[in-house]
Amino acid sequence: MTDTSDIRFLLTIQAGGSLLAAARALGVTPSAVSQRLQQLEARVGARLVDRSARRLRFTDEGALLCRRGEALVHQLDELMQEVQASQAGLLGRLSVCAPLGFGRRYVAPLAADFQRLNPRIEVALTLSDEPLAVAAERHDVIVHIGALPASNLIGHAIAPNARLLVAAPAVLRRFGTPQTPEDLAGMPCIVLRENNEDVSLWSFAKGRTTRSVRVPAPLSCNDGDVIRQWAVEGRGVILRSEWDVADDLRAGRLVRLLPGWKAPDANVVALTHDRAGLPRRTRDFMAHLQAGFKGGAPWRLARTPEAG
């Protein structure tokens, strides 16, 4: 009969990659680790670790015990933290991943504020140009912008966000103002490389009419701040989230193009691994995040300058 201490023991061996590393992590001798492993295998009735190679190799049974056992240990830890939290307030570690620019401007302040309100919570914020590609299973909350690929993650609405076609006035003076999406094929465009998408194929809709155009892209970058700055400098047309270009539109540094044509929305959502069984700290952070946009998306414009 095994218990959680046995599972944690196996996971320590797996993480260290050797009995010596596990002994160091546990503060015991390698012989004590070897003896305990033999006793565990005897109780289970199966060999769990192949120790004949230079590096340890878990058998199928050992790998299964680690994989399933890790989830059970995690659930038990969450349960104990929930019980403790009910008596002493929120505690534990919260891992959040968000896009670079949006995360820097909007998620980081909310995360820091949440930690200030809950000082026993450790908030670990990771900013990435591809949040869903950064080991999504390791994060409690993933902030995502745009269309969602098929996955087991649960989406929670945060804020509406349109994608706008914009350029600096200088670009329009040189190349004219586009009247249809097809006109973009004759203009310099700047694309954002993200989420493994076909970034130079831009799609628009007008009522029931849809158009897709392959735009020339002499400049591209995986950082939205860079392509926005290039656009402001008059280097080309960009298709960008309104949260990122709202200030430039208000100031006249950028002008909206083809206002009658709508690009697919890129709404802001938060993704979690479950809806009903979330730890309290994750649920409370989600509520805090949604409350930060309760008054409406801060980037929504009262009036957007448009090229006409």
Disulfide bonds with the S-S distance in Angstrom:
none
